[in-house]
Amino acid sequence: MNPDGTRPGLAPLTAEADRAAALGVIGRLGTKGRGPKTGYERDKFGRAWADTADGVPFARNGCDTRNDLLRRDGRDLRFRDGSDCVVVAMTLDDPYTGRTLTWRKQKAAEVQIDHVVPLSYSWQMGASRWPESKRRRFANDTLNLLPVEGRANAAKGDSGPASWLPPDKRVRCAYAVRFAQVALAYELPVTEPDKRAMARQCGG
């Protein structure tokens, strides 16, 4: 199930044993209602894609988080001249739509890095009370990050699984598990409708 998020993408969970394990993970989630969005700003989670978030894979390797994720998930990578960090072209198997994307840095927004558990969602569920170091870790944790088609990411916004799921139905259980893994790792509750929606994706 990719417990530390160092492997690419989302693999469909089709075996009965995998789906049963998925329901076990989702079942451990606590629930509460969403709090207010008051005070939320992206920079409360540190500078975007900083390489200095301790306690997460790839931290302090000299390459920012966005490029770490492009290197993790992309194929046929091309790098900026003189760099083994800055990705300028690649092929991506988009986990959310199932499409294969041919990406060039000139059109950077066509591939965006999604926070599986959105930053704003986490803020409303308790991250507003975290120290900044924990928020910075959350924002740069590979477990919570997927390079995806930009339009799919924009459509998701800060939605939980009750109001948005990946268009590719084959990965919806895997997406629900990843959402649950992140929430459990950071001791975040989810809303009751989100928990029910997540269980449904895995046959619960």
Phi, psi and omega in degrees: 000007174065059190296336180249002175073021181269355175258153187283157165067196177230119179270131177305139178255101186249332181293143182302321180294321179295319181290325176294319177296322179299316179296327176296319178296312182297323181297340181279351184290137168277162181230152169196169177284157178292134174279182180288156178273001184310129176087354182289130170215146181304322185286355171291347178255020178087171178298137185302129173062031178296145179272009190249015179277104183289153174089010178233153177303147176074001182297144175055039177258009179084006182228133184291163187300318181302312180291327173303317182289322177296321178292323181294316191257340184279159173239162178051050185290140168236137185249156172303142180308129178082006182233143169250020182243307191279109181280128180248347178198149180189170169250135180233128169275101187291119183291337185275323183254343185082001180276155171262122184252135171258114191246141174232144183298335178300334177241061190303322187290350179290338169236124179238157177266116181269136165276113182306307168268107187300149180301315180297320177300313181298322179301316182287341182259004174140344183294342177299338181261359181283155167293155183300328181299323179288321178296321179295320178297314180301318184289341184241012183281123182302332178298331185259011189230132177222127168290128185218169175301132183303320182294322178295319179296318179295322180294327181290317183058229179253030183288148167270177185295342178289336183243352174208136174222156178304140178303327179282106186297338183294335184255008185294324176293316178299321177297316179299319179296316180298317177303315180293318180300316180295313181300317180293320181298329182252013177054043177260134169283168172236169177285156179301316177299323178295317180297318179296317180297320180296316179296320180301322182296337181253016174091011181272000000 
